[in-house]
Amino acid sequence: MSDLASRECVPCRGGMPPLRGDEIREFLQELSGWEVVDEHHLRKRYEFKDFLSAQEFIARVGELAEQQGHHPDICFGWGYAEITLWTHKIDGLSESDFILAAKIDAL
């Protein structure tokens, strides 16, 4: 488990700038398989053997998101799930996005 996965998401109240450049690269080094899109959001695609496995994974992600108070966009279908994360209040990436990404990987 990465150090990020052991931390808790912190609710964003806005008024802070989104992460940029080196800050993003530092956090991204602690994740595996996630991509940063336009310095705005994180995205990862997970592959599964069938629809039910993807659905079960998404249910676990949903429970985790509720516990953390930080909610990803989720798209899934037969054999895959795609997770997209960003902090809506700042319209970009925050530390909590990287924390939740690490926690999702730990599932």
C-alpha positions in Angstrom: 0.0 0.0 0.0 1.4 3.4 -0.9 1.7 6.2 1.7 -1.1 8.0 -0.1 -3.5 5.0 0.5 -3.0 5.3 4.2 -4.2 8.9 4.3 -7.7 10.3 4.4 -9.3 12.6 1.8 -9.9 16.1 3.1 -13.0 18.0 1.9 -12.1 20.9 -0.3 -13.8 24.1 0.5 -12.5 25.9 -2.5 -10.4 29.0 -2.5 -7.2 27.1 -3.2 -5.5 26.7 -6.6 -5.4 23.3 -8.2 -2.2 21.3 -8.3 0.2 22.0 -11.2 3.4 20.7 -12.7 5.9 19.3 -10.2 3.3 18.9 -7.5 1.2 16.6 -9.8 4.3 14.7 -11.0 5.4 14.0 -7.3 2.0 12.6 -6.4 1.7 10.7 -9.7 4.9 8.8 -8.9 3.1 7.1 -6.0 0.4 5.7 -8.3 0.5 2.9 -10.9 -1.3 3.1 -14.2 -3.1 6.4 -13.6 -2.8 9.2 -16.2 -3.1 12.9 -15.7 -5.2 14.6 -18.4 -4.5 18.3 -19.1 -3.3 18.8 -15.5 -7.1 18.7 -14.7 -8.0 15.1 -13.9 -6.8 11.6 -13.2 -8.0 8.6 -15.2 -7.5 4.9 -15.1 -9.0 1.9 -16.8 -9.3 -1.4 -15.0 -9.9 -4.7 -16.9 -12.1 -7.6 -15.6 -13.0 -11.0 -16.8 -16.7 -10.2 -17.1 -19.5 -7.7 -16.3 -20.2 -9.0 -12.8 -16.6 -8.5 -11.7 -16.5 -5.0 -13.0 -19.9 -4.3 -11.3 -18.6 -5.7 -7.9 -15.5 -3.5 -8.2 -17.6 -0.4 -8.9 -19.7 -1.2 -5.8 -16.6 -1.3 -3.7 -15.3 2.0 -5.2 -18.7 3.5 -4.4 -18.5 2.5 -0.8 -15.0 3.8 -0.5 -16.0 7.1 -2.1 -18.8 7.6 0.4 -16.5 6.8 3.3 -14.0 9.4 2.0 -16.5 12.0 1.0 -14.8 12.3 -2.4 -16.7 11.0 -5.4 -15.2 9.9 -8.8 -16.9 9.7 -12.2 -17.3 6.0 -13.1 -18.0 4.4 -16.4 -18.1 0.6 -16.7 -19.3 -2.1 -18.9 -18.5 -5.7 -19.8 -15.0 -6.4 -18.6 -13.9 -2.9 -17.8 -14.3 0.1 -15.4 -12.9 3.6 -16.0 -12.4 5.9 -13.1 -12.0 9.7 -13.5 -11.1 11.9 -10.5 -10.8 15.7 -10.0 -11.9 18.2 -7.3 -14.9 20.0 -8.6 -14.7 22.9 -6.2 -11.4 24.0 -7.6 -12.0 22.6 -11.2 -8.7 20.6 -11.1 -6.6 18.3 -9.1 -6.1 18.3 -5.3 -4.1 16.0 -3.0 -7.4 14.2 -2.2 -7.7 13.0 -5.8 -4.4 11.2 -5.5 -5.3 9.8 -2.1 -8.5 8.3 -3.5 -6.7 7.0 -6.5 -4.3 5.1 -4.3 -7.1 3.8 -2.1 -9.0 2.5 -5.2 -5.9 0.7 -6.3 -5.6 -0.9 -2.8 -9.1 -2.4 -3.3 
